[in-house]
Amino acid sequence: MPPSERSGDGADQLTAEILDTISADLGVCVLDEWATSDDYLFRGPHGRLEHLHYSEDLGQWKRGLYQVDEVLRNRLSRAIADHPQFDGWHYVRRDELGEPEPVVIEISEHQRCSLCNERFPSGNAFGWHLADVHQIDTDDKMDFAVAETEEQHTLAKWAGGSA
């Protein structure tokens, strides 16, 4: 599609169509000229957009920290509209990338979500849960955490309780 047809509503419409087609298995690569790596967008476990990128330092794919859907949507829209930061986009299959590891933010103690009581061993998993399930984007995850001792988890695990 010529650039003149991709500006404004045309880019927004194409962005919406592309985002309607992506899933956990089929995503898009947004070629970012200003960043050290391109953006790979897929649907996360709760239907929200997730961002994957390749870490040169670690030599592996990383599941990015949670970002608001609108931010990721806007990056794709600007790539479609030929914004100078972006060099285009293309579809990509998740199995082409391999299994990404989450960016880990450690929590010293196991935590439970105070909103639904689900248990989390790391801060990153808990952050994704808040974003995906409760639609809360927060840097201070501990506002929604209840500390859980290891003994409680071990007893619950062996007694058939929730993991």
C-alpha positions in Angstrom: 0.0 0.0 0.0 1.5 3.4 -0.9 2.4 5.7 2.0 -0.3 8.2 1.1 -3.0 5.6 1.7 -1.4 4.5 5.0 -1.7 7.8 6.8 -4.4 8.7 9.3 -7.4 6.5 9.2 -5.8 4.1 6.7 -3.0 3.2 9.1 -5.5 2.9 12.0 -7.7 0.6 10.0 -4.8 -1.6 8.8 -3.5 -1.7 12.4 -6.8 -2.8 13.7 -7.0 -5.5 11.0 -3.5 -6.8 11.8 -4.2 -6.8 15.5 -7.4 -8.8 14.9 -5.3 -11.5 13.2 -2.5 -11.9 15.6 -2.6 -14.6 18.3 -0.2 -16.4 20.7 1.2 -18.2 17.7 1.1 -15.5 15.0 2.5 -12.1 15.7 4.1 -9.1 14.0 7.6 -7.8 13.9 7.9 -4.0 14.0 11.3 -3.0 12.6 12.6 -0.2 14.9 15.5 1.8 13.4 16.1 3.7 16.7 16.2 0.8 19.1 18.8 -1.9 19.7 16.2 -4.6 18.8 12.9 -4.8 16.9 9.6 -5.3 18.6 7.7 -8.6 18.3 4.0 -8.4 19.3 1.9 -11.4 20.1 -1.3 -12.1 22.1 -0.5 -13.0 25.7 -2.2 -15.6 27.8 -5.2 -13.4 28.6 -5.6 -11.9 25.1 -3.6 -8.7 25.8 -0.6 -7.7 23.7 2.8 -8.9 24.8 6.2 -7.6 23.7 9.1 -9.9 22.9 12.7 -8.9 22.0 16.0 -10.5 21.6 18.6 -9.7 24.3 22.1 -9.6 22.8 23.6 -9.6 26.3 21.9 -12.8 27.3 21.8 -14.4 23.9 18.1 -15.3 24.1 14.6 -14.0 23.6 13.0 -12.2 26.5 9.4 -11.6 27.3 9.3 -7.9 27.9 8.0 -6.1 30.9 4.3 -5.3 30.7 3.4 -2.4 28.4 -0.1 -0.9 27.9 -1.8 -2.3 24.7 -2.2 1.2 23.3 1.5 1.9 23.4 2.3 -1.3 21.5 -0.6 -0.6 19.1 0.8 2.9 18.4 4.2 1.5 17.6 2.7 -0.8 14.9 0.5 2.0 13.6 3.5 4.3 13.2 5.4 1.5 11.4 2.5 1.2 9.0 2.3 4.9 8.4 6.1 5.1 7.5 7.2 7.0 10.6 11.0 7.6 10.3 11.6 5.6 13.5 10.3 2.4 11.9 11.4 0.5 8.8 8.2 -1.4 8.3 6.6 -4.6 9.8 6.0 -8.2 8.9 4.1 -11.2 10.3 6.2 -13.7 12.3 5.3 -17.1 13.8 6.1 -17.6 17.5 7.9 -20.9 16.9 10.4 -19.0 14.7 11.6 -17.2 17.8 11.9 -20.0 20.3 10.6 -19.9 23.8 11.3 -16.5 25.4 12.2 -16.1 29.0 10.5 -13.5 31.2 12.4 -10.5 32.4 12.7 -11.5 36.0 12.2 -9.1 38.9 12.8 -11.1 42.0 10.6 -11.0 45.0 12.4 -12.4 48.1 9.3 -14.1 49.4 6.5 -15.9 47.6 3.5 -13.7 47.1 -0.3 -14.1 46.6 -2.4 -11.6 44.7 -4.6 -9.8 47.2 -7.3 -9.5 44.5 -7.8 -13.1 43.5 -5.4 -15.1 45.8 -3.3 -16.6 43.0 0.3 -17.4 44.0 3.5 -16.1 42.3 7.2 -17.0 42.7 8.6 -13.9 40.9 7.8 -10.3 40.6 7.6 -10.4 36.8 5.0 -13.1 36.7 3.0 -11.2 39.3 3.3 -8.0 37.3 2.0 -9.8 34.1 -0.9 -11.2 36.1 -1.9 -7.8 37.4 -1.7 -6.4 33.9 -3.4 -9.2 32.0 -6.0 -10.4 34.5 -6.8 -7.3 36.6 -5.7 -4.7 33.9 -3.6 -2.9 36.4 -0.3 -1.4 35.1 1.7 -0.6 38.2 5.4 -0.3 39.2 4.5 -0.9 42.8 3.2 -4.5 42.6 3.5 -4.9 46.3 0.4 -2.8 46.8 -1.5 -5.9 45.6 0.6 -8.6 47.2 0.1 -10.7 50.3 3.3 -12.4 51.7 3.2 -16.1 51.8 5.8 -18.2 53.7 7.5 -21.1 52.1 6.0 -23.5 54.7 2.4 -22.4 53.7 3.2 -23.1 50.0 4.8 -26.5 50.8 1.9 -27.6 53.0 -0.6 -26.5 50.4 1.2 -28.2 47.6 1.4 -31.6 49.4 -2.2 -31.3 50.7 -3.5 -30.8 47.1 -4.0 -27.0 47.5 -3.5 -24.4 44.8 0.0 -23.9 43.5 
